[in-house]
Amino acid sequence: MKNGCLFVAALVLFSLSTVGCSGGGSGSSSTSGPAISDLYYSSPVTFAPDSGGGSEQVTASLRFESSAGDLSTLTLKSFDGSGQQIDTVTTPLQGVSDITSGIINFSFSADTTTEGYFSIHVYVTDEHGARSNVLVAPLYVSDAWTTKSPMPTARHGLSAAAVAASGALYAVGGWTTHPHSTLEAYNPDTDTWTTKSPMPTARSRMAVGVVGSDLYVVGGYTTSTTKTATLEAYNTDTDTWTTKSPMPTARGCIAADVIDGSLYVVGGQASGKFLGTLEVYNPNTDTWTTKSPMPTPRMSLEAVAVNGKLYAIGGDAATSIPIGDTVEEYDPATDTWTTKSPMPSIRSAFAAVAINNKIHVIGGNTWTAIISQDVYDPATDTWSTKVAMPTSRYLLAAAALNDTLFAIGGHLNQTYATVEQYDPSKDP
């Protein structure tokens, strides 16, 4: 039933990619029926409202395992934000005889007439009538996200920061087939990009911080395996670079932010080890100080400063679970760490920024790219979910300017130049 919000109009595409053809698969048995996992959208999941009765095509895939019998049908159910069911469509699956595991690719139409949050529930049924587990994925009809002019240079593993004094965002470094020294500046007022003086040291997976009119770029990889301790400062007024005292520990996949004019650099990887290292740079004296290490050593994390404290979030941790949801707070006044409420989603290689004293976490990956946006409020130590970024990707960068978020670049099957802007005021 279509109620003007969202509907699954028709299944317009079905194909199957064989993953295995004999011996069954983990997660299923002759008595439990089929099992599905890794529901993944390969198209945007956030659409602008269209009062003219428009619709958008959504493409997705999921992984299945079944040893009890051949798959028979695929069912999609749509629900609105209150949990009320809107529509159901069931389609027969063809060509799955004697295939015990594979990937189902499918698509459906979403009505974009009414703004709101919706969810799609998916399951399969085998020839004996046994139903699989149900997977749930979100869809959003919202104007909170808008697409902006792309970066001139597509790249992933880059860093970005906003310099309020110049009213611009800066995207620096990154990787395609090689590390980049590229520096490009974005003007939100004109939606235009300008190429600036390149960074002296080409690199990726580094970290950045802003003090006044200066952009500090630290650490990272100068090759696919070589870490650096190099610190370089870019002056946005003069378009010039200056080399500063190197970080004590050469490392990549690090995170950083600025508190009271000092650059705090945490985590990363070096010599095959995940690090909890915290080192602080004072631009006034061009010196480094080592502080108490982060309790959970990790790389590919994010660090965001709010109200004079540093929050180290997510990343790859040196435990049996390689991708984490850990949140740890550092207090410079006492040089101590405190564990906080974990993220709702585990993720690595994501981006995070602070807007109005709340931390917005976007993108990243677990075993697939993550589409959700989680928001952390340090004042209450609680998490909430907001409208997802339209383009799924990881190894992206983000920056905040004028109380809006910009998601820049990244990777998922290709390297992106994509720029998308999020306005929290349109996502209450």
C-alpha positions as CSV (number, residue, x, y, z in Angstrom):
1,M,0.0,0.0,0.0
2,K,1.3,3.4,-1.0
3,N,0.5,6.1,1.6
4,G,2.4,9.0,0.1
5,C,5.6,8.5,2.1
6,L,7.7,5.6,0.6
7,F,6.8,2.6,-1.4
8,V,8.5,-0.4,-2.9
9,A,6.9,-0.1,-6.3
10,A,8.5,-3.0,-8.2
11,L,11.6,-5.2,-8.2
12,V,13.2,-4.2,-11.5
13,L,16.5,-6.1,-11.4
14,F,17.6,-9.4,-10.2
15,S,21.0,-11.1,-10.8
16,L,23.1,-13.5,-8.8
17,S,26.8,-13.6,-8.4
18,T,28.1,-17.0,-7.4
19,V,30.4,-17.1,-4.3
20,G,30.3,-20.8,-3.6
21,C,28.6,-23.8,-5.2
22,S,29.1,-26.7,-2.8
23,G,29.5,-27.6,0.8
24,G,27.1,-25.1,2.3
25,G,28.3,-22.0,4.2
26,S,28.8,-20.7,7.7
27,G,25.7,-19.4,9.4
28,S,23.3,-21.9,7.8
29,S,22.4,-25.6,8.3
30,S,19.9,-28.1,6.9
31,T,17.4,-27.2,9.7
32,S,17.8,-23.5,10.1
33,G,16.9,-22.3,6.6
34,P,18.7,-19.6,4.6
35,A,20.7,-16.8,6.1
36,I,21.5,-13.4,4.7
37,S,24.0,-10.7,5.6
38,D,25.9,-7.6,4.3
39,L,22.9,-5.7,3.0
40,Y,24.5,-2.9,1.1
41,Y,23.2,0.1,-1.0
42,S,25.1,0.8,-4.2
43,S,23.1,4.0,-4.8
44,P,22.4,7.0,-2.6
45,V,20.1,6.4,0.4
46,T,19.2,10.1,1.0
47,F,17.0,11.9,-1.5
48,A,15.7,15.5,-1.6
49,P,11.9,15.8,-1.2
50,D,9.9,16.1,-4.5
51,S,6.4,17.6,-4.0
52,G,5.6,16.8,-7.6
53,G,5.3,13.1,-6.8
54,G,8.7,12.0,-7.9
55,S,10.5,8.7,-7.1
56,E,14.1,7.5,-7.1
57,Q,15.6,4.2,-8.1
58,V,17.5,2.4,-5.3
59,T,20.0,-0.4,-6.0
60,A,21.2,-2.8,-3.4
61,S,22.8,-6.2,-2.8
62,L,23.0,-8.8,-0.1
63,R,24.9,-12.0,0.6
64,F,23.0,-15.3,1.2
65,E,23.8,-18.7,2.4
66,S,21.5,-21.7,2.1
67,S,22.1,-25.4,2.5
68,A,18.5,-26.4,3.3
69,G,17.2,-25.9,-0.3
70,D,17.1,-23.6,-3.3
71,L,16.0,-20.0,-2.7
72,S,12.5,-19.3,-3.8
73,T,11.6,-15.6,-3.2
74,L,13.0,-12.2,-2.1
75,T,10.7,-10.0,0.0
76,L,11.0,-6.3,0.7
77,K,8.8,-4.4,3.2
78,S,8.9,-0.6,3.7
79,F,8.1,1.2,7.0
80,D,7.8,4.8,8.0
81,G,9.6,6.4,10.9
82,S,6.9,5.5,13.3
83,G,7.2,1.8,12.4
84,Q,4.0,1.6,10.4
85,Q,4.3,-0.7,7.4
86,I,3.7,1.0,4.1
87,D,4.2,-1.7,1.4
88,T,5.4,-5.2,0.6
89,V,6.6,-6.8,-2.6
90,T,7.7,-10.4,-3.1
91,T,9.5,-11.5,-6.2
92,P,10.6,-15.0,-7.3
93,L,14.3,-15.8,-7.5
94,Q,15.4,-17.6,-10.6
95,G,18.7,-19.4,-11.4
96,V,19.6,-20.3,-7.8
97,S,19.4,-24.1,-8.1
98,D,22.2,-25.9,-6.3
99,I,23.9,-22.7,-5.3
100,T,24.6,-22.5,-1.6
101,S,25.9,-19.0,-1.3
102,G,26.1,-15.9,-3.4
103,I,25.1,-12.3,-3.8
104,I,21.7,-11.0,-4.8
105,N,21.5,-7.7,-6.6
106,F,18.2,-5.9,-6.7
107,S,16.5,-2.5,-7.1
108,F,13.3,-0.8,-6.1
109,S,11.6,2.6,-6.5
110,A,11.2,5.0,-3.5
111,D,8.6,7.6,-3.4
112,T,10.2,11.0,-2.5
113,T,7.0,13.0,-2.0
114,T,7.1,13.2,1.8
115,E,10.1,14.1,3.9
116,G,11.1,11.7,6.7
117,Y,13.0,8.6,7.8
118,F,12.0,5.2,6.3
119,S,13.4,1.7,6.5
120,I,13.5,-1.3,4.2
121,H,13.2,-4.8,5.7
122,V,14.5,-7.6,3.5
123,Y,14.4,-11.4,3.7
124,V,14.5,-14.5,1.5
125,T,12.5,-17.7,1.6
126,D,13.7,-21.1,0.3
127,E,11.8,-23.8,-1.6
128,H,10.6,-25.4,1.7
129,G,9.1,-22.2,2.9
130,A,11.8,-21.5,5.5
131,R,12.4,-17.8,5.9
132,S,15.8,-16.2,6.5
133,N,16.7,-13.6,9.1
134,V,15.6,-10.1,8.3
135,L,18.0,-7.3,7.4
136,V,17.0,-3.6,7.9
137,A,18.5,-0.6,6.0
138,P,17.5,3.1,6.2
139,L,16.3,5.5,3.6
140,Y,15.9,9.2,4.0
141,V,13.8,11.8,2.2
142,S,15.4,15.1,3.4
143,D,17.0,18.3,2.2
144,A,19.6,18.2,5.0
145,W,22.2,17.1,2.5
146,T,23.1,18.9,-0.8
147,T,25.7,18.1,-3.4
148,K,28.3,20.8,-4.1
149,S,31.0,21.3,-6.7
150,P,33.5,18.4,-6.7
151,M,37.1,18.8,-5.8
152,P,39.4,19.3,-8.9
153,T,41.5,16.3,-7.8
154,A,39.7,13.1,-6.8
155,R,41.5,11.3,-3.9
156,H,41.0,9.3,-0.7
157,G,43.0,9.2,2.5
158,L,43.1,13.0,2.4
159,S,42.6,15.4,5.3
160,A,40.4,18.6,5.4
161,A,39.9,21.5,7.7
162,A,38.1,24.8,7.8
163,V,39.9,28.1,8.5
164,A,37.4,30.5,9.8
165,A,39.7,33.5,9.2
166,S,39.7,32.9,5.4
167,G,36.2,31.5,5.3
168,A,37.4,28.5,3.3
169,L,37.8,24.7,3.5
170,Y,41.2,23.1,2.7
171,A,41.6,19.6,1.3
172,V,45.2,18.4,1.5
173,G,47.2,15.3,0.5
174,G,45.6,11.9,-0.1
175,W,46.1,8.9,-2.4
176,T,45.1,7.5,-5.7
177,T,48.0,5.4,-7.2
178,H,50.5,7.5,-5.3
179,P,50.6,10.0,-2.4
180,H,49.4,13.6,-3.2
181,S,50.9,16.9,-2.2
182,T,47.8,18.7,-3.6
183,L,46.2,21.5,-1.6
184,E,42.8,22.8,-2.8
185,A,40.6,25.4,-1.2
186,Y,36.9,25.5,-1.3
187,N,34.8,28.7,-0.9
188,P,31.3,27.8,0.3
189,D,29.9,31.2,-0.7
190,T,30.7,30.8,-4.3
191,D,30.8,26.9,-4.4
192,T,34.2,27.1,-6.2
193,W,37.6,25.5,-5.7
194,T,41.0,27.1,-6.1
195,T,44.4,25.2,-6.3
196,K,46.9,26.4,-3.8
197,S,50.7,25.9,-3.3
198,P,51.3,22.1,-2.9
199,M,52.4,20.6,0.4
200,P,56.2,20.0,0.4
201,T,55.8,16.4,1.5
202,A,53.3,14.3,-0.5
203,R,51.4,11.9,1.8
204,S,48.2,10.3,2.9
205,R,46.5,9.1,6.1
206,M,47.9,12.1,8.0
207,A,46.1,14.5,10.3
208,V,45.5,18.2,10.4
209,G,44.7,21.0,12.8
210,V,44.1,24.7,12.5
211,V,45.6,27.4,14.7
212,G,44.6,30.9,13.7
213,S,45.3,31.3,10.0
214,D,47.7,28.3,9.9
215,L,46.9,24.7,8.8
216,Y,49.2,22.1,10.4
217,V,49.7,18.8,8.6
218,V,51.4,16.0,10.5
219,G,52.5,12.4,10.0
220,G,51.0,10.0,7.5
221,Y,52.4,7.7,4.8
222,T,54.8,9.0,2.1
223,T,54.6,5.6,0.3
224,S,52.2,2.7,0.8
225,T,54.3,1.5,3.8
226,T,56.6,4.4,4.9
227,K,55.4,6.5,7.8
228,T,56.6,10.0,8.4
229,A,57.0,12.3,11.5
230,T,57.0,15.4,9.3
231,L,55.1,18.5,10.4
232,E,54.4,21.3,7.9
233,A,52.4,24.5,8.4
234,Y,50.5,26.3,5.7
235,N,49.7,29.9,6.1
236,T,46.4,30.7,4.4
237,D,47.2,34.5,4.2
238,T,50.5,34.1,2.3
239,D,49.9,30.7,0.5
240,T,53.2,29.4,1.8
241,W,54.5,26.4,3.7
242,T,57.0,26.1,6.6
243,T,58.6,23.0,8.0
244,K,58.3,22.6,11.7
245,S,59.8,20.3,14.4
246,P,58.9,16.7,13.6
247,M,56.6,14.7,15.7
248,P,58.6,12.4,18.1
249,T,56.9,9.3,16.7
250,A,56.6,8.7,13.0
251,R,53.2,7.2,12.3
252,G,50.3,7.0,9.9
253,C,46.5,6.6,10.2
254,I,46.5,9.1,13.0
255,A,44.0,11.6,14.3
256,A,44.4,15.1,15.7
257,D,42.6,18.3,16.8
258,V,43.5,21.5,18.5
259,I,42.8,22.5,22.1
260,D,43.8,26.0,23.4
261,G,46.2,26.6,20.5
262,S,48.0,23.2,20.7
263,L,47.8,20.3,18.4
264,Y,47.0,16.9,20.0
265,V,48.0,13.9,17.8
266,V,46.8,10.5,18.9
267,G,46.9,6.8,17.9
268,G,48.1,5.5,14.6
269,Q,50.4,2.7,13.4
270,A,54.1,2.3,13.4
271,S,56.5,-0.7,13.1
272,G,53.5,-3.0,12.6
273,K,51.9,-1.9,15.9
274,F,48.8,-0.1,16.8
275,L,49.5,2.9,19.0
276,G,47.9,4.7,21.9
277,T,50.6,7.4,21.7
278,L,49.5,11.0,22.5
279,E,51.9,13.8,21.6
280,V,51.1,17.5,21.8
281,Y,52.6,20.3,19.6
282,N,53.0,23.9,20.8
283,P,53.2,26.2,17.8
284,N,54.5,29.1,20.0
285,T,57.6,27.2,21.0
286,D,57.8,24.7,18.1
287,T,58.1,21.9,20.6
288,W,56.5,18.5,21.3
289,T,55.4,17.0,24.7
290,T,54.4,13.3,25.2
291,K,51.2,12.8,27.3
292,S,49.5,9.8,28.9
293,P,48.7,7.3,26.2
294,M,45.2,6.5,25.0
295,P,44.0,3.3,26.8
296,T,43.0,1.5,23.6
297,P,45.8,1.5,21.0
298,R,44.3,2.0,17.5
299,M,44.6,3.4,14.0
300,S,42.2,4.9,11.5
301,L,40.3,6.6,14.3
302,E,39.1,10.2,14.6
303,A,39.9,12.7,17.3
304,V,37.6,15.7,17.9
305,A,37.9,18.5,20.5
306,V,34.8,19.7,22.4
307,N,34.9,22.1,25.3
308,G,38.6,21.6,26.0
309,K,38.6,17.9,25.9
310,L,39.7,15.4,23.2
311,Y,37.4,12.5,22.1
312,A,39.2,9.6,20.4
313,I,36.5,7.6,18.5
314,G,36.4,4.3,16.7
315,G,39.1,2.9,14.5
316,D,41.0,-0.4,14.2
317,A,42.1,-1.7,17.6
318,A,44.7,-4.3,18.5
319,T,42.1,-6.8,19.8
320,S,40.2,-9.8,18.5
321,I,37.6,-7.4,17.1
322,P,39.7,-5.3,14.6
323,I,37.2,-2.5,14.1
324,G,35.8,-0.8,17.1
325,D,33.2,1.5,18.5
326,T,35.4,2.7,21.4
327,V,35.1,6.3,22.6
328,E,37.7,7.6,25.1
329,E,37.9,11.2,26.5
330,Y,41.2,12.9,27.3
331,D,41.3,15.8,29.8
332,P,44.4,18.0,29.3
333,A,43.9,19.5,32.7
334,T,44.5,16.2,34.5
335,D,46.3,14.3,31.7
336,T,43.8,11.4,32.2
337,W,41.6,9.3,30.0
338,T,37.9,8.2,30.6
339,T,35.9,5.7,28.7
340,K,32.6,7.0,27.3
341,S,29.5,5.5,25.6
342,P,30.5,3.5,22.5
343,M,29.4,4.5,19.0
344,P,26.2,2.8,17.8
345,S,28.1,1.6,14.7
346,I,31.6,0.2,14.6
347,R,33.7,1.9,12.0
348,S,37.2,2.7,10.7
349,A,38.6,5.1,8.1
350,F,35.7,7.5,8.7
351,A,35.4,11.2,9.3
352,A,34.2,13.3,12.3
353,V,33.7,17.0,13.1
354,A,32.3,19.1,15.9
355,I,29.3,21.3,15.2
356,N,27.7,23.2,18.1
357,N,29.5,21.1,20.7
358,K,28.3,17.8,19.2
359,I,30.4,15.3,17.2
360,H,29.1,14.2,13.8
361,V,30.5,10.9,12.6
362,I,30.1,9.9,8.9
363,G,31.2,7.3,6.5
364,G,33.9,4.7,7.1
365,N,33.9,1.0,6.8
366,T,33.5,-2.2,8.7
367,W,33.7,-5.0,6.1
368,T,31.6,-2.8,3.8
369,A,31.1,1.0,3.5
370,I,28.9,2.6,6.2
371,I,26.1,4.9,5.3
372,S,24.9,6.0,8.7
373,Q,25.5,9.3,10.5
374,D,25.9,9.1,14.3
375,V,26.0,12.1,16.5
376,Y,27.6,12.2,20.0
377,D,26.7,14.7,22.7
378,P,29.6,14.9,25.2
379,A,27.4,16.8,27.6
380,T,25.0,13.8,28.1
381,D,27.4,11.0,26.9
382,T,24.7,9.9,24.4
383,W,24.4,9.1,20.7
384,S,21.7,9.8,18.2
385,T,21.3,8.9,14.5
386,K,20.8,11.6,11.8
387,V,20.2,11.6,8.1
388,A,22.8,9.5,6.3
389,M,25.3,10.9,3.8
390,P,24.0,10.3,0.3
391,T,27.2,8.8,-1.1
392,S,28.6,5.8,0.8
393,R,32.4,6.0,1.2
394,Y,35.4,5.6,3.4
395,L,38.8,7.2,3.6
396,L,37.0,10.5,3.2
397,A,37.6,13.8,4.9
398,A,35.2,16.2,6.6
399,A,35.3,19.8,7.8
400,A,32.8,22.1,9.5
401,L,32.2,25.8,8.6
402,N,29.3,28.1,9.5
403,D,27.6,25.3,11.5
404,T,27.5,22.9,8.5
405,L,29.4,19.8,7.6
406,F,31.2,19.1,4.4
407,A,32.0,15.5,3.4
408,I,34.9,15.5,0.9
409,G,36.4,12.8,-1.3
410,G,36.8,9.2,-0.3
411,H,36.7,5.7,-1.8
412,L,34.3,2.9,-2.6
413,N,35.1,0.9,-5.7
414,Q,36.4,4.2,-7.1
415,T,38.1,7.3,-5.8
416,Y,35.7,10.2,-5.3
417,A,36.0,14.0,-5.8
418,T,32.4,14.2,-4.4
419,V,31.5,17.0,-1.9
420,E,28.3,16.9,0.0
421,Q,27.1,19.5,2.6
422,Y,25.0,18.7,5.6
423,D,22.9,21.3,7.5
424,P,22.0,20.0,11.0
425,S,19.3,22.7,11.3
426,K,17.3,20.8,8.6
427,D,17.6,17.5,10.4
428,P,16.0,18.2,13.9
